[in-house]
Amino acid sequence: MSELVQLGRDDVAQAAEALAAAFRDYPLLTFACPRPEGRGQLARAFSRIILHYAACYGEVYATSRVFEGVAAWVPSSHFPMTFGKTIRSVPPSILFALARHGGNRLRAAGAHLDALQRRLAPPDHLFLFILGVAPQFQGEGHAGRLLRPVLARLDREGRPCYVDTVNGKAVPMYEHFGFRIVADSPLPGTDLTAWALVRDPVPPLPGTR
């Protein structure tokens, strides 16, 4: 996908900075770390774990080497994350950093989101693990730049994709790109709502394949 830059594990540190800025006030991380002074570290560790895992078992893209926006995708065969795959793909220091900055409070929510995915996601889907745009670049269309090439490829392959979010403001954006809500449910132990969304592949128009 020439429109995007595919990232590897050597790019995780830089890409995670953009995601950490984007997710610093993400409702789930705000729940896990109410203190603003510690949340940046939590968001950084959270982002690095996802990116290391996706770089190992899926695919990670940036809009450019400026890292305006970053998205990570993982095939359903590698999700939910298992202990063994996490240990093999994520440096232990990052796992410790997540726990040190409030990550243990994410366990129940993570288990609930995993259960939703197992129950609601279609077979052989691609999971949009994370998508974020650095605050200074938001509103410039970078989320669409990250989504369109991958969704077009999934349409050609006839594959669905799945995403979840606890940010209600993101739901209309996903709906704009063809996702539909398949569930909204309260996250245990929080006052947050989780939305699960599925996008079915769009068949090509007659004569265009």
N, C-alpha and C positions, 0 to 999 in steps of 0.2 A: 504494500500500500504506500505508494510514493507520496501521498498526501501527508503521511505521518512519519515520525521517527520511531522505529522500534528500539526499545531499551533493553539492556542486559543488566546483570547484577552489578557491574561496575558503575552503572548510572543511578543506582538506588539512592545514594545519599543526596544527590542533587534533586532528583525527582521528588523525594520525600519532603524536601523543604517546601516545594510548591504545594504539595498535598497537606502538609502540616498547617500551612497558612490558611488553606481553604477550609480545613476541618477543625480549626481551633475552637470554634463556637458551635460545632456540630452537637445537636441535643444529647446524643448518647455519651459523648465525651464530656460534656458539661455535667451530666449526671455523675459520671465516674470521678470527675475531678472538679468539684465546685469552685476551687480556688483558681482564679485566672492566672496567677503566677506560676502554677505547676502544669497548667493545661497544655502549654506549648510543648513541653517535654513528652507528655502523654500523646499528643497528636503526632509528634515526630516518630515515636516508637511504634504507635499504631500503624502509621503509613509505611514505615520501613518493613514491618512484618508482612503486611499485605504485598508490598512490591517484591520482596525477596521470594515469597511463596509463588507469586504469579510469574516472576522471571524464571523460576525453576520449572513450574508445571503448566504455565499458560503463556500469556503474551502481555506485554506492557508497551504502551505507546505514549508519546508526547507530541504536542502540536509542533514543536520545534526544539532546538537546543537551548532556547530561552526558557523552556519548561513553563509556558503560560498555562497549559493544562496537561493533565496526566490521567490515563485510564488503564486499568488492569482487568484482564479477562481470564477466567479459568474454566476449562471444560468440566462438565459434570462428573466425569470419571475421576477427577481429583478434588472433588468437594463433596461433603464438608472436609475441612482440614483434619487430618489425623495427627496424633502425637508424633508418630515416626516421621511422616513427611515434613512436619513443622521443624523438628529437630534437625533433619537433613538439610533444610533449605534456609533456615533463619539462624544467624549467629546468636549464641546464648546471651551475649551481652545485651542484645536488643530485647529479648524476652524478659530479662531481669529488669531492664529499664521500664518496660510496660507495667510490670507488677509494682515496681517502686513508685510509679506515678499514678496509681489508681486503677490499673488494668484489671485487678482481681474483681472489681465491681462490674466488669463487663461480662463475666462468665455466664450468669443466668440469662442475660439478654442474648448473648451469642448462641447459647443452646436453644433458645426459643426461635431465633432466626434460622438456625440450621434445621430445626424441626419443620418450620414453615416450608423451607426449600425442599426438603425430602417429600413432603406431602403434596405440594402444589406445583412444583416445577415439572415441565414435561421431560420425557426421556431425551437423552443425548442433547442437552441444551448447553449453551455457552453462558456462563455466569458473569455478569458485570460486577466484579468484586468491589471496585471503587472507581469513582470519576470525580475529579476536582479541578477547579480553575483557581489559580492564585488571585487573591482579592483585587489586586491592581489591574488585572486583565478581565475581570468579570464584565459581562454585558457586551462583549465583543464577538460573540459567536464561537468561542473556542470549544464549548461543550458539543455543539453540533459538528464541529470539525473532527472531534474525537469519535463521535458516534457514527456518522454517516458511512465512512468506508467499511467499518466492521459490519454494520447492519446490512449494507449492500452485499457483502460477501456471504453473510448468513442467508440472505434471500436467494442468492445463486445456489447455495448448498442445500437449501430447503431445511435449515435448522432454526429452532426457536432460541430465544435467550430469556434470561431471568435476571431481575434485579430486586433488591429490597432497600428500603430507606426508612429512617425515622424522622426525616425532614419533610414535613408536609409541603413546603414550598417547592421541593424538587419534583413532586408528583406531576404537576401540569407539564413540566418540561419533558418528562418521560412519555406522558400521554401524547404529546406533540409528535414524538418519534415512533408512535405506533404501539407503545406498551399499553396494556390494560390492567387495571387493578383486579387481582384475584382474591385478595384478602386484606383487611385492615384489622389489626388486633392489638390489644394493650400489651406492652412489654412487662413481664412479671417484675414486681418490686420497684417499678417506676411509674411516673405519670405520663409516660410517652406512648405513642402509637407507632406501630410498625406497619408499613405498607409493602405488600408483595405484588410484583408486577411481572407479567409475561408478555413477550412480543412474539407472535407467530410469524413465520416467514411469509413475505408477500410474493405470490407467484408472478412470474414475468408475464407481461402482456403478450398476447398471441403474436408470433412472428418476430419477437425480440430476443429470443434465446440464441 
